[in-house]
Amino acid sequence: MKNILKLLLCIILVLSCKNKSDFSVKQIALTYVKSPLNVPSMVERDKFIFSNAFSKYNLPVVYSELTTGPDQTQALASGDIQFLYAVGSTSVILAKANGADIKIINTYSRSPKSFVIFSKNIIKGSKDIIGKKVAGPKGTILHELLAAYLNSLGLKESDIQFISMGIPESYAALSSGSVDMALLAGPSAYNTAKEGYNIVTTGENLIEPVVVVATSEKFYNNNKELVDTFINAEIEVLDYMNNNYDEIISISARETGLTEEAVKEMYLMYDFNIDITDKDIASIRKTESFMRENKMIENEVDINDLFIN
């Protein structure tokens, strides 16, 4: 009887080991983006929630700090990254329009007020913008905000000099005077406002940005168990946030270099519910239409095809 029990135990262990290694990847790579104020990402990394979730599969979790949409979606398409943990729907649509393999898992955040266009001088109308140098990350929600703002003035991107660069670099360029306007979000936007720069506009009433979580269809089809594990870990992150307010404010302040009071002020702008709503889908459809109308993409993207089944 003892020998039979030992044999059964060995079989269970062998099957368990096989299940843990029977995946198409040897590690879980995901993006780590702190800006604008991605509290779930900062809390998750600090508390090792994804690492703990995937430890049962013996899969280490590694982080990529790619921050621009094109770089992120390219890394996903190449298989270098498995999850885009906070990517703008603008970037997802752009990638899909260019034939990339990308699927939305769920939402990450909604925060139109956190996306801001700044200038050194007061902007009164279109004549104050034509020909100006504007810095910001290409193919992102901020880029969409710029296009929407120009459109509201009857202008196109060709009416300005758009220079693609990351948020920190855009802030530095505005501070040095090498550009006239900058597209900023998160701590950079908060600090720029406190320094007295002119707020040209925020995303409110111009765009309805939805930041999402994405993977590739290939990875999802081959590793549904890992995707389910990721989603459950996301829920764990939000549960931790809901039950540890003071701690998550402290973590976010430490990671961003902001004061806790600043984080508390910015935190009110965000909705981190991961459930995809009808309003989210409508917003993404609106973004897709806007991108086509403004020649950011050529081909129509089927929004229904963007989501995992």
Buried (B, 14 or more C-beta within 10 A) or exposed (E): EEEEEEEEEEEEEEEEEEEBEEBEBEEBBBBBBBBBBBBBBBBBBBBEBBBEBBEEBEBEBEBBEBBBBBBBBBBBBEBEBBBBBBBBBBBBBBBBBBEBBBBBBBBBBBBBBBBBBBBBEEBEEEEBBEEBBBBBBBBBBBBBBBBBBBBEBEBEBEBBEBBBBBBEBBBBBBBEEEBBBBBBBBBBBBBBBEEEBBBBBBBBEBBBBBBBBBBBEEBBEBBEEBBEBBBEBBEBBBEBBEEBEEBBBBBBBEBBEBEEEBBBEBBEBBEBBBEBEEEBBEBBBBBBEBBBEBEBBEEEBEBEEBBBE
